[in-house]
Amino acid sequence: MPNTKATLERPGSDVATAVIRSADLLREGHVLLLGLADRAEVRDAAAAWTGRVNTVTARSDRMDVDA
């Protein structure tokens, strides 16, 4: 995955900034689902994996991918 700059759609209270890079999201070593189109079916598919998959919804300038 390229180190993509993204703006978080739903930053948590522990997030210092809403702009982050994908490398920062991967730093924890967990599987990451980075949803760039805010599609409900993508979030629903990951819901069964809560605790194993970090799901983040964000916006990006990349037009070639959405999740």
C-alpha distances in whole Angstrom, upper triangle without the diagonal:
4,6,8,12,13,17,17,20,22,21,23,26,25,22,23,21,20,17,14,11,8,9,12,11,10,13,15,14,14,12,11,11,11,13,14,17,19,20,22,22,18,19,22,20,19,22,23,21,22,22,19,16,15,16,15,16,15,16,14,15,12,14,12,11,13,11
4,6,9,12,15,17,20,22,21,24,27,25,22,23,20,19,16,13,10,8,8,12,12,11,14,17,16,17,15,13,14,12,15,14,17,20,21,24,24,20,22,25,23,21,25,26,24,24,24,22,19,18,18,16,17,15,15,12,13,11,13,12,11,14,13
4,7,10,13,15,18,20,19,21,24,22,19,19,17,16,13,10,6,5,6,9,10,10,12,15,15,16,15,13,14,12,15,14,18,20,22,24,25,21,22,25,24,22,25,27,24,24,24,22,19,17,17,15,16,14,14,11,12,11,15,14,13,15,14
4,6,10,12,15,17,17,20,22,21,18,18,15,14,11,8,5,5,8,10,10,11,14,17,17,17,16,13,13,11,12,11,15,17,19,22,23,19,20,24,23,21,24,26,24,24,24,22,19,17,16,13,13,11,10,8,9,8,12,12,11,12,12
4,7,10,13,15,15,18,20,19,15,15,12,11,7,6,4,6,9,10,11,13,15,17,18,19,18,15,15,12,13,11,15,16,19,22,23,20,20,24,24,22,24,27,25,24,24,23,20,17,16,13,13,10,9,7,8,9,13,14,13,14,14
4,6,9,12,12,15,18,17,13,14,11,8,6,5,6,7,11,11,10,13,15,17,19,18,17,14,13,9,10,8,12,13,16,19,20,18,17,21,22,20,22,25,23,22,22,22,18,15,14,10,9,6,5,5,8,9,12,14,13,12,12
4,6,9,9,13,15,15,12,12,9,5,4,6,9,10,13,12,12,15,17,19,20,20,19,16,15,11,11,9,12,12,16,18,20,18,17,21,22,20,22,25,23,22,23,23,19,16,14,10,9,5,5,6,10,12,14,17,15,14,14
4,6,6,9,12,13,9,11,8,5,6,7,10,11,14,12,11,14,16,17,19,18,17,14,13,10,10,9,12,11,14,16,18,16,15,18,20,18,19,22,21,19,20,20,17,13,11,7,6,4,6,9,13,14,16,18,16,14,14
4,6,10,13,14,12,14,11,8,10,11,14,14,17,16,14,17,19,20,22,20,19,15,14,11,10,9,10,8,12,13,16,15,13,17,19,17,18,21,21,19,20,21,18,14,12,8,6,5,7,10,14,15,17,19,17,14,14
4,6,10,11,10,12,11,8,11,12,15,15,18,16,14,17,19,19,21,19,19,15,14,12,11,12,13,10,13,14,17,15,13,16,18,16,16,20,19,17,18,19,16,13,11,8,7,8,10,14,17,19,20,22,19,16,16
4,7,8,6,9,8,6,9,10,13,14,17,14,12,16,17,17,19,18,18,15,15,13,13,14,16,14,17,17,20,18,15,19,20,18,18,21,20,17,18,19,17,13,12,9,9,9,12,15,18,20,22,24,21,18,17
4,5,5,9,10,9,12,13,16,16,18,15,13,16,17,16,19,17,18,16,16,15,16,17,19,16,19,19,21,19,16,19,21,18,18,21,19,16,16,18,16,13,12,10,11,12,15,18,22,23,25,27,24,21,20
4,6,8,10,11,14,15,18,19,20,17,16,19,19,18,21,20,21,19,20,19,19,20,22,20,22,22,25,23,20,23,25,22,21,24,22,19,19,21,19,16,16,14,15,16,19,21,25,26,28,30,27,25,23
4,6,9,11,13,13,16,17,18,14,13,16,16,15,18,18,20,18,19,18,20,21,23,21,24,24,26,24,21,24,25,22,21,24,22,19,18,19,18,15,15,14,16,16,19,21,24,26,28,30,27,25,23
4,6,7,10,10,13,14,15,12,11,15,14,14,18,17,19,17,17,16,17,18,21,19,22,23,25,22,20,23,24,21,21,24,22,19,19,20,18,14,14,12,13,13,16,18,21,22,25,27,24,22,21
4,7,9,10,13,15,16,12,13,17,16,16,20,20,22,19,20,18,20,20,23,21,25,26,28,25,23,27,28,25,25,28,26,23,22,23,21,18,18,15,16,15,17,18,21,23,26,28,26,24,23
4,5,7,11,14,15,12,13,16,16,17,20,20,21,19,19,17,18,17,20,19,23,24,27,24,22,26,27,24,25,28,26,23,23,24,21,18,17,14,14,12,14,15,18,20,23,25,23,22,21
4,6,10,12,15,12,12,16,17,18,20,20,20,17,17,14,15,14,16,16,19,21,23,21,19,23,24,22,23,26,24,22,22,23,20,16,15,11,11,9,10,12,15,17,20,22,20,18,18
4,7,10,12,10,11,15,15,17,20,20,20,17,17,13,15,13,16,16,20,22,24,21,20,24,25,23,24,27,25,23,23,23,20,17,16,12,12,9,9,10,12,14,18,20,18,17,17
4,7,8,7,8,11,12,14,16,17,17,14,15,12,14,13,16,17,20,22,24,21,20,23,24,21,23,25,23,22,21,21,18,15,14,11,12,9,10,10,13,14,17,19,17,17,16
4,5,5,7,9,10,13,15,15,15,13,14,11,13,13,17,17,20,23,24,20,20,24,23,21,23,25,23,22,22,20,18,15,14,12,13,10,11,10,12,13,16,17,15,15,15
4,5,5,6,9,11,12,12,12,9,10,8,11,11,15,16,19,21,21,18,18,21,20,18,20,23,20,19,19,17,15,12,12,10,12,10,12,10,13,12,15,15,13,14,12
4,5,5,6,10,10,12,12,10,13,11,15,15,19,20,22,24,24,21,21,24,23,20,22,24,21,21,20,18,15,13,14,13,15,14,15,14,16,15,19,18,16,17,15
4,5,5,8,10,12,13,11,13,12,15,16,20,20,22,24,25,21,20,24,23,20,22,24,21,20,18,17,15,12,14,12,14,13,15,15,17,17,21,21,19,19,17
4,6,7,9,9,10,7,10,9,12,14,17,17,19,20,21,18,17,20,19,16,18,20,17,16,15,14,12,9,10,9,11,11,14,14,17,17,20,20,17,16,14
4,6,6,7,8,7,10,10,14,15,19,19,21,22,22,18,18,21,20,16,19,20,17,16,15,13,11,9,11,11,14,14,17,16,19,18,21,20,17,17,14
4,5,8,10,10,13,14,17,19,22,22,24,25,26,22,21,24,23,19,21,22,19,18,16,14,13,11,14,14,17,17,19,19,22,21,24,23,21,21,18
4,6,9,10,13,14,18,20,23,22,24,24,25,21,20,22,21,18,19,20,16,15,13,11,11,10,13,13,17,18,21,21,24,23,26,25,23,22,19
4,7,9,12,14,18,20,23,23,24,25,24,21,20,22,20,17,19,19,15,15,12,10,10,10,13,14,18,19,22,22,25,23,26,25,22,21,18
4,6,10,12,15,18,21,20,21,21,21,17,16,18,17,13,15,15,11,11,9,7,6,7,10,12,16,17,21,21,24,23,25,24,20,20,16
4,7,10,13,16,18,18,18,19,18,14,14,16,14,11,13,13,10,11,10,7,5,6,9,11,14,16,19,19,22,21,22,21,17,17,13
4,6,9,12,15,15,15,16,16,12,12,14,13,10,12,14,11,11,11,9,6,5,6,8,11,12,15,16,19,17,19,18,15,13,10
4,6,9,12,11,12,13,12,9,9,11,10,8,11,13,11,11,12,11,7,6,5,6,8,10,13,14,17,16,17,16,12,10,7
4,6,9,9,11,13,13,10,10,13,13,11,13,16,14,14,15,14,10,8,6,5,6,7,10,10,14,12,14,14,10,8,5
4,6,6,7,10,10,7,8,11,12,10,13,16,15,15,17,16,12,11,7,6,5,6,8,10,13,12,12,13,9,6,4
4,6,8,11,13,10,11,15,15,14,17,20,19,19,21,20,16,14,11,9,6,5,5,7,9,9,9,10,7,5,5
4,6,9,11,9,11,14,14,15,17,20,20,20,22,21,18,16,13,11,8,8,7,9,11,11,10,11,9,5,7
4,6,9,8,8,11,13,13,14,18,18,17,20,20,16,15,11,9,6,7,8,11,14,14,14,15,12,8,9
4,6,6,7,9,10,11,13,16,17,17,20,20,16,15,12,11,9,11,12,14,17,16,15,15,13,9,9
4,5,5,6,9,10,10,14,15,15,19,19,16,15,12,12,10,13,15,18,20,20,19,19,16,12,12
4,5,5,6,9,10,12,14,15,18,18,15,16,12,14,12,15,17,19,22,20,19,19,16,12,11
4,5,5,6,9,11,12,13,16,15,12,12,9,11,10,13,15,17,19,18,17,17,13,10,8
4,5,5,6,10,10,10,14,14,11,10,7,9,9,12,15,17,21,19,19,19,16,12,10
4,5,5,8,10,10,14,14,12,13,10,13,12,16,19,21,24,23,22,22,18,15,13
4,6,7,8,10,13,13,11,12,10,13,14,17,19,21,24,22,22,21,17,15,12
4,5,5,7,10,9,7,9,7,10,12,15,18,20,23,22,22,21,17,15,11
4,5,5,9,10,9,10,9,12,13,17,20,22,26,25,25,24,21,18,15
4,6,9,9,9,12,11,15,17,20,23,25,29,27,27,27,23,20,17
4,6,5,6,9,10,13,16,19,22,24,27,26,27,25,22,19,16
4,5,6,7,8,12,15,18,22,24,27,26,27,27,23,20,17
4,6,7,10,13,16,19,23,25,28,27,29,28,24,22,19
4,7,10,13,16,19,23,24,27,26,27,26,22,21,17
4,6,10,13,16,19,20,24,22,24,23,19,17,13
4,6,10,13,16,18,21,20,22,22,18,16,13
4,7,10,13,15,19,18,19,19,16,13,10
4,6,10,12,16,16,17,18,14,12,10
4,7,10,14,14,15,16,13,10,9
4,7,10,11,13,15,12,10,10
4,7,9,10,13,11,9,10
4,5,8,10,9,9,11
4,6,9,10,11,13
4,6,7,8,11
4,6,7,11
4,7,10
4,6
4
